[in-house]
Amino acid sequence: MTIISRLTAGHAEALLAFERENRAYFSASVPDRGDGYFTGFAARHRELLAEQEAGLHHFHVVEDADGTLLGRINLVGVRDGSAELGYRISEKATGRGLATWAVRRLCVTAVQEYGLTVLRAETTLDNAGSRAVLARTGFRPVEEVMFGDRPERRYVLDLHGGTVPAP
């Protein structure tokens, strides 16, 4: 069984290993986090948990039944009933519908636990997998912009009235 759980201090080691293991894979579709991300990981992890405690963000991990970290899915920049959705699924777990499942589950959580009414998301135009996940989960494209030197599309999902895509 796959689960989504709120990020805790206890996830730090597994999350760092996940990011290291998938660094090259993620860099193919999003800008690399840089070496500083990895060398300063412990301090940044503590900062993010403090920001989560303050209600600024909601961070989650996606884990397999044996506790293997398969991905992360987050709601960042929480304000006025909205947040930005972001997710990363490990290379070994792609192609199985995990990202779609996780986004649907987090949409339910966003409404029921966090009281959110609107989610935003962004992805580069060359990231076909992420664009497909957003389309399958009800996100509507709203504009195209540049992300550094790469074209990107912004999306929005209206959660008013508790209407969320079926998990």
C-alpha positions in Angstrom: 0.0 0.0 0.0 1.3 3.5 -0.9 0.7 6.3 1.6 1.1 10.1 1.7 2.2 11.5 5.0 3.1 14.9 6.3 6.9 15.6 6.3 8.6 15.2 9.6 12.1 15.6 11.0 12.3 11.8 10.8 12.1 11.9 7.0 15.3 13.9 6.6 17.7 11.0 5.9 15.4 9.3 3.4 14.5 12.5 1.7 18.1 13.5 1.2 18.9 10.0 -0.2 15.8 10.3 -2.5 17.0 13.7 -3.8 20.6 12.4 -4.4 19.4 9.3 -6.1 17.1 11.2 -8.5 19.2 14.3 -9.0 20.1 13.6 -12.6 16.6 12.4 -13.4 15.0 15.6 -12.0 17.5 17.8 -13.7 16.3 16.7 -17.1 13.0 18.4 -16.5 13.6 21.1 -13.9 16.6 23.2 -13.0 19.1 21.4 -10.7 19.0 22.4 -7.1 22.8 22.9 -7.0 25.4 21.4 -4.7 24.5 23.8 -1.9 21.1 22.2 -1.6 22.8 18.9 -0.6 25.5 20.3 1.6 23.0 22.5 3.5 20.2 20.0 3.5 19.9 19.4 7.3 19.6 23.1 8.1 17.2 23.7 5.2 15.0 20.7 6.3 14.7 22.2 9.8 13.8 25.6 8.3 11.1 24.1 6.1 9.6 22.2 9.0 9.4 25.4 11.0 7.7 27.1 8.0 5.3 24.2 7.8 4.5 24.5 11.5 3.8 28.2 10.9 1.2 27.2 8.2 3.2 28.7 5.3 3.6 25.3 3.5 2.4 21.7 3.7 5.1 19.2 2.8 4.4 15.5 2.2 6.2 12.3 1.3 4.9 9.4 -0.8 6.0 6.1 0.6 5.6 2.5 -0.3 4.4 -0.1 2.2 8.0 -0.9 3.2 8.7 2.7 3.9 10.6 3.4 0.7 10.3 7.0 -0.3 8.8 7.2 -3.8 8.2 10.9 -4.0 7.3 14.2 -2.4 4.3 16.3 -3.0 3.9 19.8 -1.5 1.6 22.8 -1.2 3.8 25.9 -0.8 3.0 29.6 -0.5 -0.2 29.0 1.4 -2.2 32.3 1.6 -5.8 33.4 1.1 -7.1 29.8 0.6 -4.6 29.0 -2.1 -1.2 27.3 -2.6 1.1 26.1 -5.3 1.3 22.4 -5.9 4.7 20.8 -6.6 5.7 17.1 -6.8 8.6 14.9 -7.6 8.3 11.1 -8.2 11.4 8.9 -8.2 12.5 7.7 -11.6 12.0 4.1 -10.6 8.3 4.8 -9.6 7.3 6.7 -12.8 4.9 5.4 -15.3 2.6 3.7 -12.8 0.1 6.5 -12.2 1.6 7.4 -8.8 1.9 11.1 -9.5 -1.8 11.2 -10.6 -2.9 9.3 -7.5 -0.8 11.5 -5.2 -2.1 14.8 -6.7 -5.7 13.5 -6.4 -5.1 12.5 -2.8 -3.5 15.8 -1.9 -6.3 17.7 -3.5 -8.7 16.0 -1.0 -6.3 16.8 1.8 -6.0 20.4 0.6 -9.8 20.9 1.0 -10.5 18.7 4.0 -7.5 19.4 6.2 -6.1 22.7 5.1 -9.2 24.5 3.9 -7.8 25.5 0.5 -10.0 26.5 -2.4 -7.5 27.1 -5.2 -4.3 25.3 -6.2 -1.8 26.5 -8.7 0.9 24.6 -10.5 3.6 25.2 -13.1 5.6 22.9 -15.4 7.9 23.3 -18.3 6.4 22.6 -21.7 8.9 19.8 -22.4 7.7 17.9 -19.2 5.0 15.9 -20.9 4.5 13.6 -17.9 3.8 16.5 -15.5 1.5 18.2 -18.0 -0.5 15.0 -18.3 -0.8 14.6 -14.6 -2.1 18.1 -14.2 -4.6 17.6 -17.1 -5.8 14.2 -15.6 -6.4 15.8 -12.2 -8.5 18.7 -13.5 -5.9 21.6 -13.6 -6.7 24.2 -16.3 -3.9 25.9 -18.2 -3.9 29.6 -17.7 -0.8 31.1 -19.3 2.6 30.4 -20.7 5.7 32.1 -19.3 9.5 31.7 -19.4 11.2 29.7 -16.6 14.8 30.8 -17.0 15.4 29.9 -20.6 12.6 27.3 -20.8 9.0 27.9 -21.7 6.6 27.0 -18.9 2.8 26.7 -18.5 0.9 27.8 -15.4 -2.2 25.9 -14.3 -5.0 26.4 -11.8 -7.5 24.1 -10.1 -10.6 25.6 -8.4 -11.5 23.6 -5.3 -14.5 25.7 -4.3 -17.3 23.8 -2.7 -15.0 20.9 -2.0 -15.1 19.6 -5.6 -11.9 17.6 -6.1 -10.9 15.0 -8.7 -11.7 11.5 -7.5 -8.7 9.9 -5.7 
